[in-house]
Amino acid sequence: MATRKRANTQSAPPRAWQRMLSGRRLDLLDPSPVDVEIEDIAHGLARVARWNGQTVGPLPFNVAQHSLIVENFCSELKPGWPAKWRLAALLHDAPEFVIGDMISPFKAQLGGQYKVIEGRLMEAIHLRFGLPAHLPDTIEKLIKRADRASAYFEAVQLAGFDPAEARKFFGAPRGVAHRELDVMTALQSQKAYLERFHQLAKAISA
C-alpha cells in the first residue's frame, strides 16, 4: 500500500502554480486572466530587485519604481499618448511579479522556453486589463526606447557602469529629461504603482 502511494506521488506532475496573497492560484504554464490581480503585481514588483540587487545604497532598486519611470518616459517621448498605451508601459515588466527580473545575459542562456512562459504571462496580464494580447510594433518600440533610457540612468547612477559603457549597452537617452534616481522603499513604490494604475484605468474608462 505504501509502495503504491509513493509511486503515485512520484508520477504526479510538478506544481506549476503559485499562490498569491490575494488568494489566487496563478498557473505559470497556462495563466488565466481571471487569476491576475493588480494588487499582486504591485506587491511582487515592489519586492523584485533590478540588476540582481547589485546596486549602490541601502535599498534595492525595484521593478515597480523602474516601471513608473518607463511609463513617465513614454509620456515625454510621446506627449498625449493614449492612456491605454501608457498602461501597457506601466505593465511592461509585469510578468516579473512571479518569474523575477533576470538579467539579459542569463535570459539569453535560458533560450526560448523562458520567452514562451514570459509571453503567456504577458498575454494574460494584457487581457485582464483590457489591452491587446500583443501590442502593435510601434507601441512596443516606444516602450522599449523608454525602458532603455531608464536602464541607462540606473546603470550609471546605481549599478556601477561608466557613461561610455552604459551607452554601449543601452544607448544614450534621447528625448527624455535627465533623471536623478531617488530609490524608493518597497512600500513606497508599491503604493505609487497602484495609484498610477488606477489613474490610468480611470482615464481609459472615462
C-alpha positions in Angstrom: 0.0 0.0 0.0 2.8 2.4 1.0 4.6 1.5 -2.2 1.6 2.3 -4.4 1.1 5.6 -2.7 4.8 6.6 -3.2 4.6 5.6 -6.9 1.5 7.8 -7.4 3.3 10.7 -5.7 6.3 10.3 -7.9 4.2 10.2 -11.1 2.3 13.4 -10.3 3.3 16.4 -12.4 5.2 19.1 -10.5 3.2 22.0 -9.3 3.2 24.8 -11.8 1.1 27.4 -10.0 1.9 30.0 -7.4 -0.4 31.1 -4.6 -0.8 34.9 -4.5 -1.5 36.9 -1.4 -4.9 37.7 -3.0 -5.7 34.0 -2.7 -5.4 33.5 -6.5 -3.5 30.5 -7.9 -1.7 31.6 -11.0 -0.7 28.8 -13.3 2.7 29.8 -14.7 2.4 27.4 -17.7 -1.2 28.2 -18.6 -2.0 31.5 -16.9 -5.6 32.7 -16.9 -6.5 36.5 -16.9 -9.0 35.8 -14.1 -6.2 34.9 -11.8 -4.3 38.2 -12.4 -4.8 40.9 -9.8 -3.1 44.3 -9.9 -2.5 44.2 -6.1 -0.5 41.0 -6.5 1.5 42.6 -9.4 2.3 45.8 -7.4 3.2 43.8 -4.3 5.5 41.5 -6.3 7.2 44.0 -8.5 8.0 46.3 -5.5 9.9 43.4 -4.0 11.9 42.3 -7.1 15.3 43.9 -7.3 16.7 45.2 -10.6 20.3 44.3 -11.6 20.2 41.2 -9.4 20.4 43.6 -6.4 23.9 44.8 -7.5 23.2 48.4 -6.9 24.6 51.0 -4.5 22.9 52.2 -1.4 20.9 50.5 1.4 17.8 49.8 -0.6 17.4 47.7 -3.7 16.1 49.5 -6.8 12.9 47.6 -7.5 10.9 46.8 -10.7 7.8 48.8 -9.6 9.8 52.0 -9.5 11.5 51.2 -12.8 8.1 50.7 -14.4 6.9 54.0 -13.1 9.9 55.7 -14.7 9.4 53.9 -18.0 5.7 55.0 -18.1 6.7 58.6 -17.4 9.4 58.5 -20.1 6.8 57.3 -22.6 4.8 60.4 -21.9 7.8 62.5 -22.5 8.7 60.7 -25.8 5.1 60.8 -27.0 3.1 63.7 -25.3 -0.6 63.0 -25.5 -0.1 59.2 -25.8 -3.4 57.4 -25.1 -3.8 56.2 -21.6 -4.1 52.5 -22.7 -0.6 52.6 -24.1 0.7 54.3 -21.0 -0.9 51.5 -19.0 0.9 49.0 -21.3 4.1 50.8 -20.4 3.4 50.6 -16.7 2.8 46.9 -17.1 5.7 46.2 -19.4 7.6 44.1 -16.8 4.5 42.8 -15.0 5.3 39.1 -15.6 8.3 39.6 -13.3 6.0 39.6 -10.3 6.1 35.8 -10.5 9.2 35.0 -12.5 11.6 37.7 -11.2 13.8 40.0 -13.1 16.5 38.0 -14.8 19.4 40.0 -16.3 19.6 39.9 -20.1 22.8 37.7 -20.3 21.0 35.0 -18.3 17.8 35.2 -20.3 19.9 34.6 -23.5 21.3 31.4 -22.0 17.9 30.1 -21.0 16.6 30.3 -24.5 13.2 30.1 -26.0 11.2 28.4 -23.1 11.7 31.3 -20.8 10.3 33.6 -23.6 7.3 31.3 -24.0 6.4 31.5 -20.3 7.0 35.2 -20.1 4.9 35.8 -23.2 2.0 33.7 -21.9 2.0 35.7 -18.7 2.1 39.0 -20.5 -0.8 37.9 -22.7 -2.9 37.0 -19.6 -2.0 40.3 -17.9 -2.9 42.4 -21.0 -6.2 40.7 -21.4 -7.0 41.1 -17.7 -6.7 44.8 -18.0 -8.3 45.3 -21.4 -5.2 45.6 -23.6 -4.5 43.6 -26.7 -2.7 40.3 -26.1 0.0 41.5 -28.4 0.9 45.2 -28.6 1.4 46.9 -32.0 5.1 47.1 -33.0 5.2 50.9 -32.8 3.9 50.7 -29.2 6.4 48.0 -28.3 9.3 50.0 -29.8 8.4 53.2 -27.9 8.2 51.3 -24.6 11.5 49.6 -25.3 13.1 53.0 -26.0 11.8 54.3 -22.7 13.0 51.1 -21.0 16.5 51.5 -22.3 16.6 55.1 -21.2 15.7 54.1 -17.7 18.3 51.3 -17.8 20.9 53.9 -18.8 20.3 56.1 -15.8 20.1 53.1 -13.5 23.3 51.7 -14.8 25.3 54.9 -14.4 23.8 56.0 -11.1 23.2 52.7 -9.3 24.8 49.8 -11.0 28.5 50.9 -11.4 28.6 51.5 -15.1 30.6 54.4 -16.5 28.7 56.5 -19.1 30.6 55.1 -22.1 29.9 51.5 -21.1 26.2 52.3 -20.4 25.9 54.0 -23.8 27.4 50.9 -25.4 24.8 48.5 -23.9 21.7 50.8 -23.6 22.3 53.7 -25.9 22.3 57.4 -24.9 18.9 58.5 -23.7 17.2 60.7 -26.3 14.0 62.7 -26.0 13.8 62.3 -22.2 14.9 64.6 -19.4 17.8 63.7 -17.2 16.6 61.7 -14.2 18.2 61.7 -10.8 17.1 58.4 -9.2 15.9 58.6 -5.6 15.4 54.9 -4.6 12.0 54.1 -3.1 11.2 51.6 -0.4 9.1 48.6 -1.4 6.1 50.1 0.3 6.5 53.5 -1.4 6.9 52.1 -4.8 4.0 49.6 -4.3 1.7 52.4 -3.3 2.9 54.7 -6.2 2.5 51.9 -8.7 -1.1 51.1 -7.6 -2.0 54.8 -7.6 -0.7 55.2 -11.1 -2.5 52.1 -12.3 -5.8 53.4 -11.0 -5.2 56.8 -12.5 -4.6 55.3 -15.9 -7.5 52.8 -15.6 -9.9 55.7 -14.8 -8.6 57.7 -17.8 -9.2 54.7 -20.1 -12.8 54.2 -18.8 -13.7 58.0 -19.0 
